[in-house]
Amino acid sequence: MNSVDAIRVKAIAIVERRSELLLSFARDPATGFRYGRFLGGGIELGERFEDTIRRELHEEIGVRVGEVARLGVVQNIFQLDSRTIHEVIVVCAARLADPTLYRIGTFPVNEAVCDGPAEWIPLERVLTGDVTIYPDELVTLLGRALPSGLASGPFV
């Protein structure tokens, strides 16, 4: 029987630039398959999800985050090394505090699991499955939340 150690609660940032999303990448250790992942991480005890986004983006790519707005919540349940992993993920739209950072093409990522820099990927490539992200429910949420971009979405 598989075991679940604990349910992990995370917050991830959807940072958009003209219908492009800021993604980092990782590889599945079992298959080597490369997939996209949004920046963010575990919510610490007593920490609000907005503060998690600010802390994680500063730790991972060295940027400050301005506004943060919750888009929704998804779950990710998967197997890793014969263990069941269960994550509850608060999905947030986030703006970089420094608007000049949107002109940068890639950001080095300080995260062991990542494979290369974070980069801007067209939203359409994520929605069509050309770039894989997990869980699938996240793609559905993005399709509902970002049909015309964040500029006309949660911050207006």
C-alpha positions in Angstrom: 0.0 0.0 0.0 1.2 3.5 -0.8 1.5 6.1 1.9 0.9 9.8 2.1 3.2 11.6 4.6 1.1 14.8 4.6 -0.8 17.0 2.3 1.5 19.8 1.1 0.0 23.3 0.7 1.7 25.4 -2.0 1.3 28.7 -3.7 2.3 29.3 -7.3 2.6 32.5 -9.3 1.2 33.0 -12.8 3.3 35.9 -14.1 2.1 37.1 -17.5 3.7 39.3 -20.2 1.6 40.0 -23.3 0.0 36.5 -23.3 3.2 34.8 -22.3 3.7 33.0 -19.0 6.9 32.9 -16.9 7.8 29.2 -16.5 10.7 27.3 -15.1 11.4 23.7 -16.2 12.2 20.4 -14.5 12.6 16.8 -15.6 10.7 13.7 -14.4 13.4 11.7 -12.6 11.9 8.4 -13.8 11.5 9.2 -17.5 13.6 12.3 -18.1 10.5 14.1 -19.6 10.9 17.9 -19.4 7.9 19.8 -18.2 7.0 23.4 -17.3 6.4 24.5 -13.8 5.3 27.8 -12.3 7.5 29.5 -9.7 6.4 29.2 -6.1 6.5 26.7 -3.3 5.3 25.5 0.1 3.3 27.8 2.3 5.0 28.0 5.7 3.1 27.9 9.0 1.6 31.3 9.7 2.4 32.6 6.2 -0.3 34.0 3.9 -0.2 32.7 0.3 0.6 36.2 -1.0 3.7 36.3 1.2 4.7 32.8 0.0 4.6 34.1 -3.6 6.8 37.1 -2.7 9.2 35.0 -0.7 9.5 32.2 -3.3 10.0 34.4 -6.3 12.7 36.3 -4.4 14.4 33.1 -3.4 14.0 31.4 -6.8 14.7 34.2 -9.3 15.7 37.2 -7.2 12.8 39.5 -8.0 10.4 41.4 -5.9 6.6 40.9 -6.5 4.0 43.6 -6.3 0.3 42.8 -6.5 -0.9 39.2 -6.0 -4.4 38.0 -6.6 -5.8 34.5 -6.1 -7.1 32.8 -9.3 -8.2 29.5 -7.8 -7.1 26.3 -6.1 -6.2 23.0 -7.7 -5.0 19.7 -6.3 -2.2 17.5 -7.5 -2.1 13.8 -6.5 0.6 11.7 -8.0 3.0 8.8 -7.4 6.7 9.3 -6.8 9.0 6.5 -5.7 6.1 4.3 -4.6 4.7 7.2 -2.5 1.5 9.1 -3.0 2.1 12.9 -3.1 -0.9 15.1 -2.5 -0.6 18.9 -3.0 -3.2 21.6 -2.6 -2.1 24.5 -4.7 -3.2 28.1 -4.4 -2.9 29.6 -7.9 -2.1 33.3 -8.0 -1.7 36.0 -10.6 1.3 38.0 -9.7 3.0 41.2 -11.0 6.7 41.9 -10.8 7.3 45.0 -8.8 9.9 46.3 -11.2 8.2 46.8 -14.7 11.6 46.8 -16.4 12.0 43.1 -15.5 9.4 42.2 -18.1 11.9 43.1 -20.8 14.3 40.3 -19.6 14.0 37.1 -21.6 15.2 34.6 -19.0 15.8 34.4 -15.3 18.4 32.0 -13.7 16.5 29.8 -11.2 17.9 29.0 -7.8 16.1 25.7 -7.3 17.7 22.3 -7.5 14.9 20.6 -9.3 14.9 23.1 -12.2 16.4 22.4 -15.6 17.6 25.7 -17.0 16.3 29.3 -16.6 12.8 30.5 -16.2 11.6 31.9 -19.5 8.5 33.4 -21.1 6.4 30.8 -22.9 3.3 31.7 -25.0 0.0 30.9 -23.1 -1.3 29.2 -26.2 1.5 26.6 -26.0 0.4 25.7 -22.5 -3.3 25.7 -23.3 -2.8 23.4 -26.3 -0.5 21.0 -24.4 2.6 21.8 -26.5 4.3 22.6 -23.1 3.2 20.2 -20.4 2.4 21.5 -16.9 1.0 19.5 -14.0 -1.6 19.0 -12.8 -4.0 19.0 -15.9 -6.5 20.9 -13.7 -4.1 23.8 -13.8 -4.4 24.1 -17.6 -8.2 24.2 -17.2 -8.0 27.0 -14.6 -5.6 29.0 -16.9 -8.1 28.6 -19.8 -10.9 30.0 -17.7 -8.9 32.7 -15.8 -6.6 34.1 -18.7 -8.7 34.1 -21.9 -7.8 37.8 -22.5 -4.7 38.1 -20.3 -4.1 39.3 -16.7 -4.0 42.9 -17.9 -7.8 42.8 -18.1 -8.2 40.3 -15.3 -7.7 40.2 -11.5 -5.8 43.5 -11.1 -8.2 45.7 -12.9 
